[in-house]
């Protein structure tokens, strides 16, 4: 059971009042107009990313403080409780676990034994909800990109992998044919979550994903840090028995060493995997892994608030999301073990808080209703968003749009605003109309191969069929040379993303973020006061889910 119930967390609002005042967060009472303020957003980040919140790990003291803070701020803003039970929270049952040993990947062949150590070469865990899980001397099979996509006549699993350990490559196969796997843009088949799910569905005993910084979109340190400390999963009815006994990553250097053990070239086999004709490779090696866990059940929380519509369409909803959680306390780096998560995603929370304030201050009645969901467990697999879409507080068939914010622009004003997953829905045109008066334009994601559309809280809504807009910071900065914005992003990913160095900085320039949030407010306002119902594009893979949902609701 969790250490605190939802009611006791809300009772802590009074207890955290002093901390909020200390952080100089006098936000809600400062103005009742519908403008968006960079200063207010920065003040939110200063508190949420402070060491006092200990990295905002689910089920921690940091969660208690974050949930209490957000609930009290939303109430002060004039937003009503988002849960029909009259509260500002939605309970999210979770399973928390921490690997207590330092598991090795032990590989044995006819003439050799290799050991790949936790941290620098190997990161492994299990989603089987039991004290330990192990694999002993299971055959290793290289299955290319680990994709089974019937619509593309592509199947990397041309052999029985039951009871075996599969080695897979990250991302989609690299193809020159743009009709396959979205061309340059990553599809869900390229996501590591899909690959582990597919390996489990086919009965594999273990799954190893080969890391490559370019293909994954982040350096090895992100893998190492993200899987240190306590991890979280949904509560599974089968206690995770349907998952592989272990899931893991290895470095590309370790993969090369592994393949060379049996005289094979990893690079040659990787190249061969980029063809439909690829055949799985039995490496003639066996793998053993032993994982021990410390585990607990806990009750985390989404924070939910609403501004209710009063028109004939008041039972229809526009949902904004931003995740409040981060990695908590984890592996130390430069003598700092608190993963403050300032940009990721205290900043996004601050942005949606300002959008909520703007809606609450809007003087005209809304035809449709607006819900703000600050999710938990995003860093552990979008758990809070998954729980909401599986247990929606308001019907998903009545949810006409979802707008997600995951990180703000901290470097100034831009001429553009990036749409991640460009071409998915006509919400993009609504955004384009909102920023046109600012002499700005929308632009497609400059790094579609990194699959950001499948990595944030709008995705569970999209999978259910709800039209989802994931807008990101622009990259063409005013009065800056071409490419300057992309360089800032790359520097952040390399130096601060999922590291203790992602901390609040008073020098951030949120002028561009204020424009972005004003634009997203205006997108929601347009939807709330029009008869427009957003639609997926004809080519979107989510259109069928929406059609099926609406047919089922009739």
N, C-alpha and C positions, 0 to 999 in steps of 0.2 A: 504494500500500500504506500501511497505517497506520504511524505512527511507533513504536508499541510493540505487541507481541503480548499476548494475554491472560495468558500466563505471566509476562511481564516486568512487567505491571501488578501482579500478585499479589506479585511479588518486591519491589515498592516498599512493601509493608506495613511492613517494617522501617524504611524510610527516612522514612515519615510518622509513625512512632511518637512522635518528639519533638514534632511539631506537635500530635498528638492530646493528648499530656500537657500541652503548653502551653495548650491550650484547656480544660484541667481537665475532660476528659471521662472520668471514672472511673465508668463506667456499669454494665458487665456484672457486675462483682464486688460491687456494692453490696448486692444482695439476690437471693435465689433464690425469692421468693414471686411469685405471679402477679398482683400489683397493678400498676396503671398509675401512673407518676409524672410529674407536671408538671415537676419539676425536671430529671429525666433528659431529657425531650423538649426542654426549653429548652437544655440543654447540647449536645444534638445540633445544634440549629439554630445555636447560637453558632459552632460549628466549620464546619458545611456552608455557612453564609452569610457566612463571613469573607472579607475581601479576598484572603486567601491562595489561595482556590479560584477566584478570578478569574471568578466567575459561572457556573462549572460547565458551560461549553460543551462539547458532544461533540467528541472528538478533540483536546482541549486538555490542558494540565497540570492544569487543574481537574478534568477527568474522571479522570485518573490518581489524583489525591489522593482524590476522592470514592469511586471504586470501591475503592481500597485500604482506605479508612476503613470503608466499609460491610462489606466482606468480613471484615476483621479483627474488627469489632464483632459480626457475626453468628456468627462462629466462637467468640468468647469467650462469647457468650450461650448456646452449646450447640446452636445450629441447625446442621444438617448441610449440606454442599454441595448446592445445588439442581439442578445439572446432573448427569445420569447419568454424565458423564465424570469426576466427582469434583471439579469446580471450583465456585467460587462465581460464575461468570460465564457468560453466553451471548453469543457474538460476534454483532454486528449490523453487517453491511456497510452503508456509507453513501457517498453522494456529497455532498461539501461544495463550496459555491460562494459567491462573493462578487461582487456587481456592482461593477465597477471604474470605470465611467463614471457620469455623472449623467444617466440617460436622460430625455429630454423626450417628452411626448406632443405631437406636432405635428399639427395639424388644419387641413386646407385645404378651402376651398369655392370657389364660383364667384367670390365677391367678397371673401373674407377668408382670413386665416391666423392661427391662434391657437397659442400654445405654453404648455403647462402643465408647470411645473418640478417636478423631484424634490423631495420633502420636504413643502412646504407645500400643494401641490395634487395631486401624483401620486406614486405609489410603484409601480414596475414591476420585474419579474424574469422569468426564463424557467426552466422545468424541462427544457428541451432540453439534454442533457448534451454541450455543445460550447462552444468559446471565445466564440462570439457568435451572436446571433439577431436578426433584424430583420423588420419589416413595412414595406412601402413603398406608400403611397397606396391602402390597402385601404378599401373602402366601409364606413361605420359604420351599424349597424342597432341600434335600441333594441328589445330583446326583453322588456320588462317585468321580471318577476321571474325570468326564465330557468328556468322550471319546465316539465317534461313529466311529468305525473302521470296516467297512464291511469285509475287507480282513481277519480280525481276528475273524469274527463273534462276535464282541464285541460292545455292545450298552448300555451305562449307562443312556440313556434318554428313558426309557421305560414308560414314562408318558408325558402328554402334559404340557410343562412349559411356555406356552404363558401367559404373564402378571405376572409371578411369579418371585421370587428371588431365584436363584440357588446357593447352596454352593458346592464348588468343592475342591478336593485335588490336590496339585501340583505334577508334575512328572507323569510317567507311572505307571500303576498298578505293584506292586512288585510280580513277577512271577518266579517260578522255571523252567518253560518251556521256553528255549532259542529261540524257534521258534516264540514266541509272543513278539511283541513290542521290537525287537532287543535284547532280553535277558537283560543283565545288562545295555547296552547303551540306553540312552534316545532317543526316537523318537520325531518327531514333535508333536505327540499327547500329550507329556508331557510338552510342553512349555506353559507358561501362556498366550502367545499371541493366541495360538490355542484355548485354553479354553474359553477366552473371545469372540473370533470370533464365536465359535460354539454356545455359549449361545445366542449371538445376532441373529445368523442365525435361531435359533429355537424360537425366539420371546420372550425371557425372558426379564422381566422388569429390573432386576438387576443381577449382578454376584459378588459373594464373593469367593475369593480363600484363602484357609487356608495355612498360611506360616509354613514351617518347615525348619530349617536351613540346615539339612542334605539333604533333598529332593530338596530344591530350589538351594542349592549350595552357599548360602550367608546368613549372619545373617539378622535379622529384621531391623537393622539400615540401611542396604542398601535399603530396600523397603522404609523406612521412608525418607531417604535423597534423593533418586532418584525421588520421587514424590513431593518434596518440591520445591518452586520457580516456574518459568515459565516452562511449558511443551509445546511440539510441536506435531503436527499431519500433515498428508497430507491434502491438500484441497479436501474435499469430495463433489461430485456433489449433494448429498442429504443432505448436511450439517450435516452429522452424524445421521440422523433420523433412519437409520437401525441398529445403535448400541444400546446396553442396555442404559437405562437412567442413570445408574451408574455402574462403574466397581470398584473393590476394593480388598484389602487384609485385613485379620484379623490374629492376632496371634493365634497360636495353643492353648495357654492358654485361649484366649477369646472363641475359638470354643468349648473347653471343658465346659466352663461355660455356653455357649449357649445351648448345648445339655443337660446339666444337669438340665436346667430350666424345661424340660419336662420329666425328669427322665430317659434320655437315656445316654449311655456311648459312648462318641466320639470315644474312642479307639476301642470299639467293632464294631461300625459302620464302622470305617476305615478299620478294618480287613475284614469285610464282603464285602467291596467295591473291594477287590482284587480277586473277582470271577466273571466269566461271568454271573453267576446266580443272581448277585446283583440286588435288586429292589430298585428304588428310595424311599426315606423316606420323607413323608410329616410330618414336625416337629410339626404341630399344632401351629405355631407361625407366626406372621406377621411382616414385616420389613418396616421401613420408613427411608428415607434418603433425605436430601435437600442440593443441591450443587449450589453455586453461583460462577460465573466466571467473570474475567476481560480478555478480548480477543482482539486479533488484527490479521490482515493479514500481512504477511511479505514475503520478498523474500530473501531466503538464497542462498548459492552457494556451489557447488562442485568445487574444483580446478582441472583442467585437463591439462595435458601436454603430448607430444608424442615424440618418436624417430621413424621416419618413415623408413620403409623398402624400399628397391629399387629393389627387385627381383620380380619374377612372382607371388609370394604370398604376395605382399605388401599390398593387400586389406584384409589380414587376421591379426587378432589382438590377442596379449597377453595383458591382463589387470592386473595391480597391484592396490590394494586398501589399504587404511588406513584412518581411520576417524580422522579429525582434531578437531571435536567438543568435548566438555565435558559438565558439568552440570552448568557452569556459577557461579553466586552468589546465594547461597541458605541458608538453615538452618545453623546457626552458630554451630560450635563444637570447644570447647576449645578456644573460642574468635576468631575464624577464620571462615569467611563465603565464602571465595573464594575456589571453587573446582578446583584446578589447573590442575588435570588430567595429571600428569607427566608420570607415567607409562602407564596410560590409558587415552589418547593414543598419547601424544606428542612423546613418545618413538617410537611407530609404525610409525608415520609420519616421524620421523628422519630416521628410517631404510629404508623406501621406498624412501626418498629423496636421500639416499646414493646409492640405486639401480638405481635410475634415473640418478645420476651423473655417475655411472659406465657405463650405456648404452650410455650416451651422449659422454663419453670419449673413448668408444670402437672404435678402429681404422679401423675395417673391416666392410664393408656394411652388413646390415641385410636383410634377405630374407623376413621376416615378420615384421610387425610394432608392436610397444610396446606403450601402453597407461597407464598413471599414473593418477589415480582418487583418490583425497583426498576428502572424502565425508563429508557431513554435516548430522546432525540429527541422527547419529547412536544410540546415547543414548536414543533417543525417539522412537526407533522402526525401525532402519536401513533406515530412511527416504530418505537420499541422494542416497543410493544404490538402493532402491526401485524406486526412480524417474529415476535414470539412466537406469535401466533395462526396465522401462516402456517407456522411451524416450531416447533410446540409440543414442549416437553421431555417432556410427558405428554399422552396423548390428550385432545382437547377433548371427545369423547363421554363421557369419564370425569371431566371437570371439571364438578362439579355446581353450582358457584357462583363468582362473581367479586365481590370487594368492593374498591372503589376509594376512595382518600383523596387529595384534591387541595386542600390548604390546611386549616389547623386554626382553631378558634375562639380568638382571642387576646384576647378582651374579657371573659371571665368565664363564670359558670354561666347556663344557660338552662333554661326550662321545656319547650322543644321541641327536636326534632332534625329537620332538613329532609331530605326525600327528593327528590332531583332525578329527574325522570321518574316522578313519583308515579303509581301504578297499573300499573306494568309487570309486577311479579311478586309472588309470595307471600313473598319475602324481606322485604318490608316488614312483614308481620305478625310475623315472627321478630324484627325490630328493635323493633317496638312492644312485644313481650313482654319484651325485654331491658331496656327503659328504664322500663317501668311501675313496678318497685319503687323507682325513683328519683323517683317522682311526676312523670314527664315523659311527653310524648306525641310522636308523629311528626306532621309537618305537610308539606303539599305545598310545592313551590318557589313562593315569592312572585313570582318573575320568570320564568315558564315561556316567555315570548316571547323570551328571550335564548338559548334552546337549549343550556343547559349540559349536557344529557344527551348531546349529540353532540360535546362538546369535551374529553373527558378519556379516560383510558386504559381504562376499562371498555368503551368503545364498540366497539373492534374485537372484543372477546369477545362482546358482544351481537350484533353483525352475524353472527358465526359461530353464534349460537344459545345461548351460555352464559348462563344467568340471571345478571344483573349488578345489584348494588346500589351506587348512588352516593349515599351519605349525606353531608350537609353540615352545617355549624354551624347551630344554631337561631338564631332572630331575636328571640324574646321573652325578654329578659334579666331575671333575678331582680333585684328592687329597682331596676329602671329603667323609665322611662315607655314607653308603647307607641310603637313606631316608632324607638326609640333604636338598635336593632340594625341595621335597614335603613339608617339614616343612616351608621353606621360603615362598612358595606359600600360604600355609594356614595362615601364619602370616600376609601376605599382605592382603588377603581377609578379615580377621578378623579385622585388625587395620587400613587399609588405602584405600581399594577399595571403590570407590564412597564416599569418605570422604575428607574434606579439607587437611587431612594428606598425600594425594598422591601428594607429592611435589618433585621438583628437588633436587637431592643430588649429590654433586660433588664427593662423594666417590664411586658411582656406578662403577662396573667393567663391561664394555661393550665389553671385549675381546671375550666372547662367542657370544654376539649379532653380532659382526663384522663377525664372522665365519658363523653365521646363515644367515646374509644378503648376504654374498658372495655366499653362497649355493643357495639362492633364485635367485640371479642374474644369476648364472650359469644354473639354471633350465630354466629361461626365455631365456637365450642365446641359449641353446640347442634347445628349441622349435622354436626360431626365425630363426635358420639356418639349420633346418632339414625338411624333408618331413613328419615327425611324426605328427599325429593329435591325441591328447589325447582322450581317451574313458572312459566313465563310466564303472564300473564293471558290470557284469551280475546281481549282487544282488542289485545294487544301485536303490533307489526309484526315482532317477532323470534321469535314462536312457531313460525312455519313453518320458519325456519332450524333451530331445535332439532329439530323433528320430522323434517326431512329428514336431519339429521346422524345421529340415532339410527336411522333406517331404513337409512341407508348403512352403519352399523357392524355390522348384523346379517348 
